[in-house]
Amino acid sequence: NAGVTQTPKFQVLKTGQSMTLQCAQDMNHEYMSWYRQDPGMGLRLIHYSVGAGITDQGEVPNGYNVSRSTTEDFPLRLLSAAPSQTSVYFCASSKQGMNTEAFFGQGTRLTVV
Amino acid sequence: TQLLEQSPQFLSIQEGENLTVYCNSSSVFSSLQWYRQEPGEGPVLLVTVVTGGEVKKLKRLTFQFGDARKDSSLHITAAQPGDTGLYLCAGWGSGTYKYIFGTGTRLKVLA
């Protein structure tokens, strides 16, 4: 059972570089989302998608882009990395619906130097 | 913007003590979930509360949803070192598709 798979697990970027964090799920979930988690803190919503071709901004979208061309994949792009984007990033998926839980990937620890 | 505020932010207690963690909002939620997160891992669901006033028990953990569905609490009886972790409440924002998380409570139980 793969569930939600994130790659890479660790990444170091230089300021100004761009990169894409990958996220794939095999549960046929409509809803996918990206969060960032800073040390000792909760998760803040970056972007989310309610289905293929539909994305929207969360609480902290600046500096990030997303697209959803398939139900399975939801990549997160950092356009020009900044030290403030140093964080742990989690991808999550869930069924559509108000009382459903989210399933998480293992996270990507990103350091921008 | 709907917010979920948790208190306390940090809690360090001795094994065997009881504790309560609170999750509060000014907004109504159709349901709230509680997660526990271990270092280096993603959050894992503990429980979902749906009905106002609902109480759910999971071994030594008791979860309650406020009557007005704006708040929830997690009570741990006789805490053990294995309870150590980050506890997060979460819910779907009313009228939106945003699934938001609380600010988190980091619990450390000392043997």
Interface residues (C-beta under 8 A of the other chain):
Chain A: V4 Y31 S33 Y35 G40 M41 G42 L43 R44 L45 Y48 V50 D56 G58 E59 F90 A92 S94 M98 N99 E101 A102 F104 G105 Q106 G107
Chain B: T1 L4 Q6 F10 S30 S31 Q33 G40 E41 G42 P43 V44 L45 T48 V50 L86 L88 A90 W92 Y97 K98 Y99 I100 F101 G102 T103 G104 R106
